[in-house]
Amino acid sequence: MKSYHLTLWGVLLFFFGVMAFVVTLAFLRESNATGHDPAQIAHLRREGERK
């Protein structure tokens, strides 16, 4: 039972790690492509949705 519990936590941590890695890669790719920092991109995207 304990090993199953550890495996479950391992999978969850691995999943969150991959998600964070993918999000970071997407931000870096966007900032390199546009020359803006990710926070500014998110702000611009929000402004675009508001219009």
CHARMM internal coordinates of N, CA and C (Angstrom, degrees):
IC EDIT
DIST 1 N 1 CA 1.4654
DIST 1 CA 1 C 1.5349
ANGL 1 N 1 CA 1 C 109.40
DIST 1 C 2 N 1.3312
ANGL 1 CA 1 C 2 N 115.57
DIHE 1 N 1 CA 1 C 2 N -41.85
DIST 2 N 2 CA 1.4615
ANGL 1 C 2 N 2 CA 118.81
DIHE 1 CA 1 C 2 N 2 CA -177.67
DIST 2 CA 2 C 1.5321
ANGL 2 N 2 CA 2 C 110.99
DIHE 1 C 2 N 2 CA 2 C -65.60
DIST 2 C 3 N 1.3260
ANGL 2 CA 2 C 3 N 116.71
DIHE 2 N 2 CA 2 C 3 N -41.34
DIST 3 N 3 CA 1.4631
ANGL 2 C 3 N 3 CA 119.53
DIHE 2 CA 2 C 3 N 3 CA 179.96
DIST 3 CA 3 C 1.5288
ANGL 3 N 3 CA 3 C 110.32
DIHE 2 C 3 N 3 CA 3 C -64.04
DIST 3 C 4 N 1.3341
ANGL 3 CA 3 C 4 N 116.84
DIHE 3 N 3 CA 3 C 4 N -36.05
DIST 4 N 4 CA 1.4660
ANGL 3 C 4 N 4 CA 120.53
DIHE 3 CA 3 C 4 N 4 CA 177.78
DIST 4 CA 4 C 1.5227
ANGL 4 N 4 CA 4 C 110.09
DIHE 3 C 4 N 4 CA 4 C -63.50
DIST 4 C 5 N 1.3324
ANGL 4 CA 4 C 5 N 115.69
DIHE 4 N 4 CA 4 C 5 N -40.86
DIST 5 N 5 CA 1.4676
ANGL 4 C 5 N 5 CA 121.05
DIHE 4 CA 4 C 5 N 5 CA -179.89
DIST 5 CA 5 C 1.5310
ANGL 5 N 5 CA 5 C 110.06
DIHE 4 C 5 N 5 CA 5 C -63.88
DIST 5 C 6 N 1.3367
ANGL 5 CA 5 C 6 N 116.64
DIHE 5 N 5 CA 5 C 6 N -43.69
DIST 6 N 6 CA 1.4634
ANGL 5 C 6 N 6 CA 120.57
DIHE 5 CA 5 C 6 N 6 CA 179.50
DIST 6 CA 6 C 1.5225
ANGL 6 N 6 CA 6 C 110.66
DIHE 5 C 6 N 6 CA 6 C -64.10
DIST 6 C 7 N 1.3222
ANGL 6 CA 6 C 7 N 116.97
DIHE 6 N 6 CA 6 C 7 N -39.26
DIST 7 N 7 CA 1.4646
ANGL 6 C 7 N 7 CA 120.66
DIHE 6 CA 6 C 7 N 7 CA 179.33
DIST 7 CA 7 C 1.5189
ANGL 7 N 7 CA 7 C 110.12
DIHE 6 C 7 N 7 CA 7 C -63.59
DIST 7 C 8 N 1.3387
ANGL 7 CA 7 C 8 N 116.44
DIHE 7 N 7 CA 7 C 8 N -41.04
DIST 8 N 8 CA 1.4642
ANGL 7 C 8 N 8 CA 120.70
DIHE 7 CA 7 C 8 N 8 CA 179.69
DIST 8 CA 8 C 1.5284
ANGL 8 N 8 CA 8 C 110.28
DIHE 7 C 8 N 8 CA 8 C -60.52
DIST 8 C 9 N 1.3438
ANGL 8 CA 8 C 9 N 116.86
DIHE 8 N 8 CA 8 C 9 N -46.28
DIST 9 N 9 CA 1.4700
ANGL 8 C 9 N 9 CA 120.62
DIHE 8 CA 8 C 9 N 9 CA 178.39
DIST 9 CA 9 C 1.5230
ANGL 9 N 9 CA 9 C 110.73
DIHE 8 C 9 N 9 CA 9 C -63.77
DIST 9 C 10 N 1.3355
ANGL 9 CA 9 C 10 N 116.71
DIHE 9 N 9 CA 9 C 10 N -38.69
DIST 10 N 10 CA 1.4622
ANGL 9 C 10 N 10 CA 120.47
DIHE 9 CA 9 C 10 N 10 CA 178.92
DIST 10 CA 10 C 1.5149
ANGL 10 N 10 CA 10 C 111.25
DIHE 9 C 10 N 10 CA 10 C -61.17
DIST 10 C 11 N 1.3360
ANGL 10 CA 10 C 11 N 116.22
DIHE 10 N 10 CA 10 C 11 N -43.58
DIST 11 N 11 CA 1.4655
ANGL 10 C 11 N 11 CA 120.54
DIHE 10 CA 10 C 11 N 11 CA 179.48
DIST 11 CA 11 C 1.5252
ANGL 11 N 11 CA 11 C 110.13
DIHE 10 C 11 N 11 CA 11 C -64.90
DIST 11 C 12 N 1.3369
ANGL 11 CA 11 C 12 N 117.05
DIHE 11 N 11 CA 11 C 12 N -43.29
DIST 12 N 12 CA 1.4659
ANGL 11 C 12 N 12 CA 120.48
DIHE 11 CA 11 C 12 N 12 CA 179.45
DIST 12 CA 12 C 1.5252
ANGL 12 N 12 CA 12 C 111.19
DIHE 11 C 12 N 12 CA 12 C -61.87
DIST 12 C 13 N 1.3357
ANGL 12 CA 12 C 13 N 116.76
DIHE 12 N 12 CA 12 C 13 N -47.07
DIST 13 N 13 CA 1.4672
ANGL 12 C 13 N 13 CA 120.23
DIHE 12 CA 12 C 13 N 13 CA 179.96
DIST 13 CA 13 C 1.5198
ANGL 13 N 13 CA 13 C 110.47
DIHE 12 C 13 N 13 CA 13 C -63.36
DIST 13 C 14 N 1.3338
ANGL 13 CA 13 C 14 N 117.22
DIHE 13 N 13 CA 13 C 14 N -40.83
DIST 14 N 14 CA 1.4605
ANGL 13 C 14 N 14 CA 121.30
DIHE 13 CA 13 C 14 N 14 CA 178.66
DIST 14 CA 14 C 1.5215
ANGL 14 N 14 CA 14 C 110.27
DIHE 13 C 14 N 14 CA 14 C -62.06
DIST 14 C 15 N 1.3420
ANGL 14 CA 14 C 15 N 116.61
DIHE 14 N 14 CA 14 C 15 N -43.64
DIST 15 N 15 CA 1.4665
ANGL 14 C 15 N 15 CA 121.59
DIHE 14 CA 14 C 15 N 15 CA -179.88
DIST 15 CA 15 C 1.5267
ANGL 15 N 15 CA 15 C 110.91
DIHE 14 C 15 N 15 CA 15 C -61.26
DIST 15 C 16 N 1.3490
ANGL 15 CA 15 C 16 N 116.45
DIHE 15 N 15 CA 15 C 16 N -46.51
DIST 16 N 16 CA 1.4642
ANGL 15 C 16 N 16 CA 119.89
DIHE 15 CA 15 C 16 N 16 CA 179.92
DIST 16 CA 16 C 1.5273
ANGL 16 N 16 CA 16 C 110.81
DIHE 15 C 16 N 16 CA 16 C -65.12
DIST 16 C 17 N 1.3277
ANGL 16 CA 16 C 17 N 116.56
DIHE 16 N 16 CA 16 C 17 N -37.22
DIST 17 N 17 CA 1.4658
ANGL 16 C 17 N 17 CA 120.11
DIHE 16 CA 16 C 17 N 17 CA 178.21
DIST 17 CA 17 C 1.5176
ANGL 17 N 17 CA 17 C 111.24
DIHE 16 C 17 N 17 CA 17 C -62.46
DIST 17 C 18 N 1.3275
ANGL 17 CA 17 C 18 N 116.55
DIHE 17 N 17 CA 17 C 18 N -44.25
DIST 18 N 18 CA 1.4634
ANGL 17 C 18 N 18 CA 121.02
DIHE 17 CA 17 C 18 N 18 CA 179.29
DIST 18 CA 18 C 1.5228
ANGL 18 N 18 CA 18 C 110.12
DIHE 17 C 18 N 18 CA 18 C -64.30
DIST 18 C 19 N 1.3433
ANGL 18 CA 18 C 19 N 116.84
DIHE 18 N 18 CA 18 C 19 N -42.55
DIST 19 N 19 CA 1.4611
ANGL 18 C 19 N 19 CA 120.54
DIHE 18 CA 18 C 19 N 19 CA -179.99
DIST 19 CA 19 C 1.5331
ANGL 19 N 19 CA 19 C 110.20
DIHE 18 C 19 N 19 CA 19 C -60.54
DIST 19 C 20 N 1.3320
ANGL 19 CA 19 C 20 N 116.89
DIHE 19 N 19 CA 19 C 20 N -47.14
DIST 20 N 20 CA 1.4691
ANGL 19 C 20 N 20 CA 120.80
DIHE 19 CA 19 C 20 N 20 CA 179.82
DIST 20 CA 20 C 1.5269
ANGL 20 N 20 CA 20 C 110.33
DIHE 19 C 20 N 20 CA 20 C -61.36
DIST 20 C 21 N 1.3399
ANGL 20 CA 20 C 21 N 116.50
DIHE 20 N 20 CA 20 C 21 N -40.34
DIST 21 N 21 CA 1.4647
ANGL 20 C 21 N 21 CA 121.21
DIHE 20 CA 20 C 21 N 21 CA 179.91
DIST 21 CA 21 C 1.5238
ANGL 21 N 21 CA 21 C 110.92
DIHE 20 C 21 N 21 CA 21 C -63.13
DIST 21 C 22 N 1.3369
ANGL 21 CA 21 C 22 N 116.68
DIHE 21 N 21 CA 21 C 22 N -44.68
DIST 22 N 22 CA 1.4660
ANGL 21 C 22 N 22 CA 121.20
DIHE 21 CA 21 C 22 N 22 CA -179.39
DIST 22 CA 22 C 1.5280
ANGL 22 N 22 CA 22 C 110.74
DIHE 21 C 22 N 22 CA 22 C -64.60
DIST 22 C 23 N 1.3404
ANGL 22 CA 22 C 23 N 116.29
DIHE 22 N 22 CA 22 C 23 N -43.84
DIST 23 N 23 CA 1.4684
ANGL 22 C 23 N 23 CA 120.16
DIHE 22 CA 22 C 23 N 23 CA 179.89
DIST 23 CA 23 C 1.5284
ANGL 23 N 23 CA 23 C 110.24
DIHE 22 C 23 N 23 CA 23 C -62.33
DIST 23 C 24 N 1.3397
ANGL 23 CA 23 C 24 N 116.44
DIHE 23 N 23 CA 23 C 24 N -42.68
DIST 24 N 24 CA 1.4680
ANGL 23 C 24 N 24 CA 120.43
DIHE 23 CA 23 C 24 N 24 CA 179.23
DIST 24 CA 24 C 1.5175
ANGL 24 N 24 CA 24 C 110.66
DIHE 23 C 24 N 24 CA 24 C -62.60
DIST 24 C 25 N 1.3310
ANGL 24 CA 24 C 25 N 116.88
DIHE 24 N 24 CA 24 C 25 N -43.47
DIST 25 N 25 CA 1.4652
ANGL 24 C 25 N 25 CA 120.50
DIHE 24 CA 24 C 25 N 25 CA 178.83
DIST 25 CA 25 C 1.5197
ANGL 25 N 25 CA 25 C 110.59
DIHE 24 C 25 N 25 CA 25 C -61.24
DIST 25 C 26 N 1.3283
ANGL 25 CA 25 C 26 N 116.96
DIHE 25 N 25 CA 25 C 26 N -43.38
DIST 26 N 26 CA 1.4675
ANGL 25 C 26 N 26 CA 120.74
DIHE 25 CA 25 C 26 N 26 CA -179.38
DIST 26 CA 26 C 1.5263
ANGL 26 N 26 CA 26 C 110.14
DIHE 25 C 26 N 26 CA 26 C -62.44
DIST 26 C 27 N 1.3315
ANGL 26 CA 26 C 27 N 117.05
DIHE 26 N 26 CA 26 C 27 N -42.67
DIST 27 N 27 CA 1.4652
ANGL 26 C 27 N 27 CA 121.13
DIHE 26 CA 26 C 27 N 27 CA 179.19
DIST 27 CA 27 C 1.5266
ANGL 27 N 27 CA 27 C 110.66
DIHE 26 C 27 N 27 CA 27 C -62.90
DIST 27 C 28 N 1.3423
ANGL 27 CA 27 C 28 N 116.39
DIHE 27 N 27 CA 27 C 28 N -45.14
DIST 28 N 28 CA 1.4636
ANGL 27 C 28 N 28 CA 119.96
DIHE 27 CA 27 C 28 N 28 CA -179.24
DIST 28 CA 28 C 1.5180
ANGL 28 N 28 CA 28 C 110.52
DIHE 27 C 28 N 28 CA 28 C -63.38
DIST 28 C 29 N 1.3234
ANGL 28 CA 28 C 29 N 117.34
DIHE 28 N 28 CA 28 C 29 N -42.15
DIST 29 N 29 CA 1.4606
ANGL 28 C 29 N 29 CA 120.97
DIHE 28 CA 28 C 29 N 29 CA -179.02
DIST 29 CA 29 C 1.5307
ANGL 29 N 29 CA 29 C 109.69
DIHE 28 C 29 N 29 CA 29 C -63.84
DIST 29 C 30 N 1.3377
ANGL 29 CA 29 C 30 N 117.28
DIHE 29 N 29 CA 29 C 30 N -42.42
DIST 30 N 30 CA 1.4701
ANGL 29 C 30 N 30 CA 121.15
DIHE 29 CA 29 C 30 N 30 CA 179.96
DIST 30 CA 30 C 1.5250
ANGL 30 N 30 CA 30 C 110.73
DIHE 29 C 30 N 30 CA 30 C -66.10
DIST 30 C 31 N 1.3220
ANGL 30 CA 30 C 31 N 117.86
DIHE 30 N 30 CA 30 C 31 N -44.80
DIST 31 N 31 CA 1.4618
ANGL 30 C 31 N 31 CA 120.50
DIHE 30 CA 30 C 31 N 31 CA -177.93
DIST 31 CA 31 C 1.5259
ANGL 31 N 31 CA 31 C 110.17
DIHE 30 C 31 N 31 CA 31 C -65.99
DIST 31 C 32 N 1.3299
ANGL 31 CA 31 C 32 N 118.04
DIHE 31 N 31 CA 31 C 32 N -35.84
DIST 32 N 32 CA 1.4609
ANGL 31 C 32 N 32 CA 120.68
DIHE 31 CA 31 C 32 N 32 CA 177.72
DIST 32 CA 32 C 1.5219
ANGL 32 N 32 CA 32 C 110.67
DIHE 31 C 32 N 32 CA 32 C -69.29
DIST 32 C 33 N 1.3138
ANGL 32 CA 32 C 33 N 117.34
DIHE 32 N 32 CA 32 C 33 N -37.35
DIST 33 N 33 CA 1.4610
ANGL 32 C 33 N 33 CA 121.27
DIHE 32 CA 32 C 33 N 33 CA -176.06
DIST 33 CA 33 C 1.5274
ANGL 33 N 33 CA 33 C 111.35
DIHE 32 C 33 N 33 CA 33 C -72.72
DIST 33 C 34 N 1.3168
ANGL 33 CA 33 C 34 N 117.63
DIHE 33 N 33 CA 33 C 34 N -35.44
DIST 34 N 34 CA 1.4641
ANGL 33 C 34 N 34 CA 120.69
DIHE 33 CA 33 C 34 N 34 CA -173.31
DIST 34 CA 34 C 1.5219
ANGL 34 N 34 CA 34 C 112.71
DIHE 33 C 34 N 34 CA 34 C -105.05
DIST 34 C 35 N 1.3313
ANGL 34 CA 34 C 35 N 118.02
DIHE 34 N 34 CA 34 C 35 N -20.89
DIST 35 N 35 CA 1.4488
ANGL 34 C 35 N 35 CA 120.57
DIHE 34 CA 34 C 35 N 35 CA -177.18
DIST 35 CA 35 C 1.5196
ANGL 35 N 35 CA 35 C 112.52
DIHE 34 C 35 N 35 CA 35 C 82.76
DIST 35 C 36 N 1.3317
ANGL 35 CA 35 C 36 N 117.66
DIHE 35 N 35 CA 35 C 36 N 5.50
DIST 36 N 36 CA 1.4645
ANGL 35 C 36 N 36 CA 121.65
DIHE 35 CA 35 C 36 N 36 CA 176.98
DIST 36 CA 36 C 1.5206
ANGL 36 N 36 CA 36 C 109.45
DIHE 35 C 36 N 36 CA 36 C -103.76
DIST 36 C 37 N 1.3338
ANGL 36 CA 36 C 37 N 116.01
DIHE 36 N 36 CA 36 C 37 N 157.53
DIST 37 N 37 CA 1.4581
ANGL 36 C 37 N 37 CA 119.20
DIHE 36 CA 36 C 37 N 37 CA 175.59
DIST 37 CA 37 C 1.5317
ANGL 37 N 37 CA 37 C 109.19
DIHE 36 C 37 N 37 CA 37 C -80.69
DIST 37 C 38 N 1.3332
ANGL 37 CA 37 C 38 N 118.35
DIHE 37 N 37 CA 37 C 38 N 154.80
DIST 38 N 38 CA 1.4763
ANGL 37 C 38 N 38 CA 121.63
DIHE 37 CA 37 C 38 N 38 CA -174.59
DIST 38 CA 38 C 1.5175
ANGL 38 N 38 CA 38 C 113.82
DIHE 37 C 38 N 38 CA 38 C -55.03
DIST 38 C 39 N 1.3444
ANGL 38 CA 38 C 39 N 117.57
DIHE 38 N 38 CA 38 C 39 N -37.66
DIST 39 N 39 CA 1.4648
ANGL 38 C 39 N 39 CA 119.77
DIHE 38 CA 38 C 39 N 39 CA -178.82
DIST 39 CA 39 C 1.5252
ANGL 39 N 39 CA 39 C 110.16
DIHE 38 C 39 N 39 CA 39 C -63.25
DIST 39 C 40 N 1.3285
ANGL 39 CA 39 C 40 N 116.07
DIHE 39 N 39 CA 39 C 40 N -40.06
DIST 40 N 40 CA 1.4595
ANGL 39 C 40 N 40 CA 120.07
DIHE 39 CA 39 C 40 N 40 CA -179.95
DIST 40 CA 40 C 1.5279
ANGL 40 N 40 CA 40 C 109.82
DIHE 39 C 40 N 40 CA 40 C -67.37
DIST 40 C 41 N 1.3430
ANGL 40 CA 40 C 41 N 116.32
DIHE 40 N 40 CA 40 C 41 N -39.37
DIST 41 N 41 CA 1.4656
ANGL 40 C 41 N 41 CA 120.43
DIHE 40 CA 40 C 41 N 41 CA 178.93
DIST 41 CA 41 C 1.5269
ANGL 41 N 41 CA 41 C 109.74
DIHE 40 C 41 N 41 CA 41 C -61.07
DIST 41 C 42 N 1.3382
ANGL 41 CA 41 C 42 N 116.35
DIHE 41 N 41 CA 41 C 42 N -45.53
DIST 42 N 42 CA 1.4649
ANGL 41 C 42 N 42 CA 119.94
DIHE 41 CA 41 C 42 N 42 CA -179.90
DIST 42 CA 42 C 1.5237
ANGL 42 N 42 CA 42 C 110.04
DIHE 41 C 42 N 42 CA 42 C -62.22
DIST 42 C 43 N 1.3297
ANGL 42 CA 42 C 43 N 116.57
DIHE 42 N 42 CA 42 C 43 N -39.10
DIST 43 N 43 CA 1.4667
ANGL 42 C 43 N 43 CA 120.76
DIHE 42 CA 42 C 43 N 43 CA 179.82
DIST 43 CA 43 C 1.5260
ANGL 43 N 43 CA 43 C 109.92
DIHE 42 C 43 N 43 CA 43 C -66.06
DIST 43 C 44 N 1.3234
ANGL 43 CA 43 C 44 N 116.98
DIHE 43 N 43 CA 43 C 44 N -44.45
DIST 44 N 44 CA 1.4646
ANGL 43 C 44 N 44 CA 120.64
DIHE 43 CA 43 C 44 N 44 CA 179.54
DIST 44 CA 44 C 1.5243
ANGL 44 N 44 CA 44 C 110.45
DIHE 43 C 44 N 44 CA 44 C -62.74
DIST 44 C 45 N 1.3300
ANGL 44 CA 44 C 45 N 115.96
DIHE 44 N 44 CA 44 C 45 N -40.35
DIST 45 N 45 CA 1.4621
ANGL 44 C 45 N 45 CA 119.90
DIHE 44 CA 44 C 45 N 45 CA 180.00
DIST 45 CA 45 C 1.5257
ANGL 45 N 45 CA 45 C 109.93
DIHE 44 C 45 N 45 CA 45 C -63.80
DIST 45 C 46 N 1.3465
ANGL 45 CA 45 C 46 N 116.81
DIHE 45 N 45 CA 45 C 46 N -40.29
DIST 46 N 46 CA 1.4584
ANGL 45 C 46 N 46 CA 120.81
DIHE 45 CA 45 C 46 N 46 CA 179.13
DIST 46 CA 46 C 1.5350
ANGL 46 N 46 CA 46 C 110.06
DIHE 45 C 46 N 46 CA 46 C -65.30
DIST 46 C 47 N 1.3261
ANGL 46 CA 46 C 47 N 116.63
DIHE 46 N 46 CA 46 C 47 N -40.58
DIST 47 N 47 CA 1.4648
ANGL 46 C 47 N 47 CA 120.66
DIHE 46 CA 46 C 47 N 47 CA 178.25
DIST 47 CA 47 C 1.5231
ANGL 47 N 47 CA 47 C 109.94
DIHE 46 C 47 N 47 CA 47 C -62.35
DIST 47 C 48 N 1.3308
ANGL 47 CA 47 C 48 N 116.67
DIHE 47 N 47 CA 47 C 48 N -40.25
DIST 48 N 48 CA 1.4579
ANGL 47 C 48 N 48 CA 120.47
DIHE 47 CA 47 C 48 N 48 CA -179.96
DIST 48 CA 48 C 1.5194
ANGL 48 N 48 CA 48 C 111.80
DIHE 47 C 48 N 48 CA 48 C -64.61
DIST 48 C 49 N 1.3427
ANGL 48 CA 48 C 49 N 116.72
DIHE 48 N 48 CA 48 C 49 N -37.95
DIST 49 N 49 CA 1.4663
ANGL 48 C 49 N 49 CA 119.92
DIHE 48 CA 48 C 49 N 49 CA 179.82
DIST 49 CA 49 C 1.5253
ANGL 49 N 49 CA 49 C 110.91
DIHE 48 C 49 N 49 CA 49 C -69.58
DIST 49 C 50 N 1.3407
ANGL 49 CA 49 C 50 N 116.95
DIHE 49 N 49 CA 49 C 50 N -28.94
DIST 50 N 50 CA 1.4605
ANGL 49 C 50 N 50 CA 120.64
DIHE 49 CA 49 C 50 N 50 CA -176.37
DIST 50 CA 50 C 1.5340
ANGL 50 N 50 CA 50 C 110.86
DIHE 49 C 50 N 50 CA 50 C -71.41
DIST 50 C 51 N 1.3390
ANGL 50 CA 50 C 51 N 116.51
DIHE 50 N 50 CA 50 C 51 N -31.74
DIST 51 N 51 CA 1.4768
ANGL 50 C 51 N 51 CA 120.03
DIHE 50 CA 50 C 51 N 51 CA -176.74
DIST 51 CA 51 C 1.5218
ANGL 51 N 51 CA 51 C 111.63
DIHE 50 C 51 N 51 CA 51 C -73.74
END
COOR INIT
IC SEED 1 N 1 CA 1 C
IC BUILD
